C-alpha cells in the first residue's frame, strides 16, 4: 500500500499532519508535539505496510497572498 504523509511546519505551534492512502481516503491526522521525532516515527510506522511519500509545507518567507488552487 502506498500512503502519503503531509506535514505543515509551524514555528509558534505544533505541526499538523495528515496521512491519506492511494485513493485519497484519510487514514490519520493530528498534531506533532515533537515534530522531528514524531515525523520519523510516522514514516517508520506506515512504511511497514508499503511506500510512504512525504510532502512538507514550509514556506521560506511569508506568503504575500493566499495560494491559488
N, C-alpha and C positions, 0 to 999 in steps of 0.2 A: 504494500500500500504506500502510495506517495501522500505526504501531507505537507502543508505549507504553514510555516510559523512566521507571523508578522509581529514585530516589536516596535513600539512607539517610544523612542528615547526621550526622557524628560529630565530636567535639572532640578526643578522645585518640588517634584512629587515622584511617587513610584512610577515605573514604566509599566505600560499596559501591553498585553499580548493577546493574540488570538491564533488558534490553530484550526485550519479547515482541511477537509480531505480533497481528493481529486475531483469530486463532483461539486465542491463549494459548500458542503454542509459543515456547519460549525461543530467542532469536536470539543473544544475547550477554550476558555478565555479567562482573563483575570489580571492581577497586578503582580509585578515582580518586586518584592521588598528588598532583595539583594540581587540587583539586576545581573551582574556578571555571573554569579554562582547559579542563580535560578535559570538563566537562559541556557547555560551549558547543561544543566540537569534536564531541562525540557528537551533539548536536542537528543541527549542520550536516551531518554525515556521513549521518545517517539521513533528513534532510529532502530529500535529493536524490531518494529513491525515493518520497516521499509525505509525508503528515502525521505529525508527531511529537507525541504527547500526553505531557506531563511531569507526574509526581507526585513530591512531595518529602515525606519523612517526617522531620519536625523538630519534636518536641515543645518547647514553650517552657519547660516545667517538667518535672521528673522525674515519671514516672507513679507513682501510688500503688500500682497493681496491674497485672498484665498486661491487655492489651486483650482484650475478649470478642469472639470472631469468631463 
